[in-house]
Amino acid sequence: MISTPSTTLWLQIVPAASWVFIVIFTAWTVSRFTNSKPEIIRKIVHIGTGNVILLAWWLEIPAFVAITASVFASIITLLSYIFPLLPGINSVGRKSFGTFFYAVSIGILVGWFWDLKQPQYAVLGILIMAWGDGLAALIGQSLGKHKYTLLGRQKSWEGSLTMTFVSYLVSILILLTTQGNIWQTWVISLGVAVIATGLESVSFLGIDNLTVPLGSAALAYMLTELLIVN
């Protein structure tokens, strides 16, 4: 059987769409049949959907597909602030547009780095947002005993250190895969981890879901261009 462009596109889209469906269904199941806190439900979606970028990278999904999905998700999330479309995801106990910014950041990073033929930086930024911010919030809320206040927001050292460690780990794994075990990989990853933590710490209205992935990806890309001579 000859594979046509249309068939190939569907073979790329279906796994990614299936993954998102599984994540949302898992979150719904946990919400429906357990007594889990709303934050747990949100982080299942937050971390789970972020991982779809790995499928997009592996399957080489065209940029226009991911951008279209991002635009659609952004519209849905904006509507959800007016109508109760995503009550479990958007209820964070404070005013936040984090879900909207999350969807926007994916579209921007894919459009930017897919065009440059450097998709690893989009993956890096989104996974730092997904895993770093997601685990930092969970650790900070459950184990955060040592508090500090920055720009009127209370944070915990436990949560911030989790953000730094996870961001560093994500950066290391991706850059080791794409540019190898060279000293620049370790230095760039450290710089990205520190900046990502800083951006997450000073966020408001959920804007860290935009600044963290974009800032992390941009810094990793610029430092690589600056420090590595091709």
C-alpha positions in Angstrom: 0.0 0.0 0.0 1.4 3.4 -1.1 1.5 6.0 1.7 0.0 9.3 0.5 0.7 12.7 2.2 -2.8 12.6 3.6 -2.3 9.2 5.1 1.0 10.2 6.6 -0.5 13.3 8.1 -3.2 11.2 9.8 -0.6 8.8 11.1 1.1 11.8 12.7 -2.0 13.4 14.1 -3.9 10.4 15.5 -1.2 9.3 18.1 -0.9 12.9 19.4 -4.7 13.4 19.6 -5.1 10.1 21.2 -2.5 11.0 23.9 -4.4 14.2 24.7 -7.7 12.3 24.9 -6.1 9.8 27.3 -4.7 12.5 29.5 -8.1 14.3 29.7 -10.0 11.1 30.3 -7.6 10.2 33.1 -8.1 13.5 34.7 -11.8 13.2 34.4 -11.7 9.7 35.9 -9.6 10.8 38.8 -11.9 13.7 39.4 -15.1 11.6 39.1 -14.1 8.6 41.2 -11.6 9.8 43.8 -11.4 12.6 46.4 -8.3 14.1 44.8 -7.9 17.9 45.3 -8.5 20.1 42.2 -4.8 20.9 42.0 -4.0 17.2 41.4 -6.5 17.2 38.5 -5.0 20.3 37.0 -1.5 19.0 37.2 -2.5 15.7 35.5 -3.7 17.8 32.6 -0.8 20.3 32.9 2.0 17.7 32.8 0.2 15.2 30.6 -0.7 17.5 27.8 2.7 19.0 27.8 4.2 15.7 26.9 2.4 15.7 23.5 5.3 17.9 22.3 7.5 14.8 22.4 5.2 13.0 20.0 5.1 16.1 17.8 8.9 16.0 17.7 9.2 12.3 17.2 6.5 12.0 14.6 7.6 15.3 12.9 4.2 16.7 13.0 4.0 19.8 10.7 4.0 23.1 12.4 0.6 24.2 10.9 -1.1 21.3 12.7 0.3 22.1 16.1 -0.3 25.8 15.6 -3.9 25.2 14.6 -4.4 23.0 17.6 -2.9 25.7 19.8 -5.2 28.4 18.4 -8.2 26.1 18.9 -7.2 25.3 22.5 -6.6 29.0 23.2 -10.1 29.9 22.0 -11.6 27.1 24.1 -9.7 28.2 27.2 -10.7 31.9 26.7 -14.3 30.8 26.4 -14.0 28.7 29.6 -13.3 31.9 31.6 -16.8 33.0 30.6 -18.6 29.7 30.4 -17.9 26.7 32.7 -16.4 24.6 30.0 -13.3 23.6 32.0 -14.2 24.2 35.6 -11.8 21.6 37.1 -8.8 22.9 35.1 -9.3 26.6 35.6 -10.3 26.6 39.2 -7.0 27.5 41.0 -8.4 29.6 43.8 -7.1 32.8 42.3 -7.5 34.8 39.1 -5.3 33.2 36.5 -5.1 32.9 32.7 -2.5 30.1 32.9 -4.4 27.6 30.8 -4.7 30.2 28.0 -1.0 31.2 28.2 0.0 27.5 28.2 -1.9 26.9 24.9 -0.4 30.1 23.4 3.1 29.2 24.3 3.0 25.9 22.5 1.8 27.5 19.3 4.5 30.2 19.5 7.4 27.8 20.2 6.4 25.3 17.5 6.0 28.1 15.0 9.4 29.5 16.0 11.6 26.5 16.3 10.0 24.2 13.7 10.7 26.9 11.2 14.3 27.1 12.3 14.6 23.3 12.1 15.5 23.3 15.8 12.5 21.6 17.4 14.4 20.5 20.4 14.3 24.0 21.9 10.5 24.1 21.7 10.4 20.7 23.3 12.8 21.9 26.1 10.7 25.0 26.8 7.4 23.1 26.9 8.7 20.2 29.0 10.2 22.6 31.6 6.8 24.3 31.9 5.0 20.9 32.1 7.2 19.1 34.5 9.1 21.9 36.2 6.2 24.1 37.0 3.8 21.2 37.5 6.0 19.4 40.1 7.1 22.6 41.8 3.4 23.5 42.5 2.7 20.0 43.8 5.8 19.9 46.0 5.4 23.4 47.2 1.8 22.9 48.2 2.3 19.6 49.9 5.8 19.9 51.4 6.6 23.6 51.3 7.4 24.5 54.8 9.9 27.3 54.2 8.1 30.3 52.7 9.3 33.5 51.1 7.4 36.4 49.5 8.3 37.9 46.1 6.3 40.7 44.5 3.3 40.0 46.8 3.2 36.2 46.0 4.1 33.6 48.6 6.3 30.8 47.4 8.2 28.0 49.1 11.9 27.2 48.8 10.9 23.5 48.4 8.8 24.3 45.3 11.4 26.7 43.8 14.3 24.2 44.3 12.1 21.5 42.6 11.6 23.9 39.7 15.4 24.4 39.4 16.2 20.7 39.6 13.5 19.5 37.2 14.3 22.3 34.7 18.0 21.3 34.8 17.2 17.6 34.3 14.9 18.3 31.4 17.5 20.6 29.7 20.3 18.1 30.3 18.4 15.2 28.8 17.3 17.1 25.7 20.7 18.8 25.0 22.6 15.6 25.6 20.4 14.0 23.0 20.9 16.7 20.4 24.3 18.2 21.0 26.2 15.5 23.0 28.1 15.3 26.3 30.1 18.5 26.0 30.8 21.1 28.7 28.4 23.6 27.0 25.5 21.3 27.6 25.9 21.3 31.3 26.5 25.1 31.5 23.6 26.0 29.3 21.3 23.7 31.3 22.3 25.3 34.5 21.6 28.8 33.1 18.2 27.7 31.8 17.3 26.1 35.1 18.1 29.3 37.1 16.2 31.6 34.7 13.2 29.3 34.5 13.0 29.3 38.3 13.2 33.1 38.4 10.5 33.5 35.7 8.2 31.1 37.6 8.8 32.9 40.9 7.7 36.4 39.6 4.7 35.3 37.7 1.2 36.8 38.1 -2.2 35.9 36.5 -0.6 32.7 35.3 1.7 34.4 32.9 4.6 32.1 33.9 2.9 29.5 31.6 4.0 31.9 28.8 7.3 33.4 30.1 8.8 30.1 31.4 8.6 28.1 28.2 9.5 31.0 25.9 12.3 32.2 28.1 13.7 28.8 28.7 13.7 27.9 25.0 15.0 31.2 23.9 17.9 31.2 26.4 18.9 27.6 25.5 18.9 28.5 21.8 20.9 31.7 22.2 23.4 30.2 24.6 23.9 27.3 22.2 24.5 29.7 19.3 26.9 31.7 21.4 28.9 29.0 23.1 29.0 26.2 20.5 31.1 26.8 17.3 29.8 24.7 14.4 
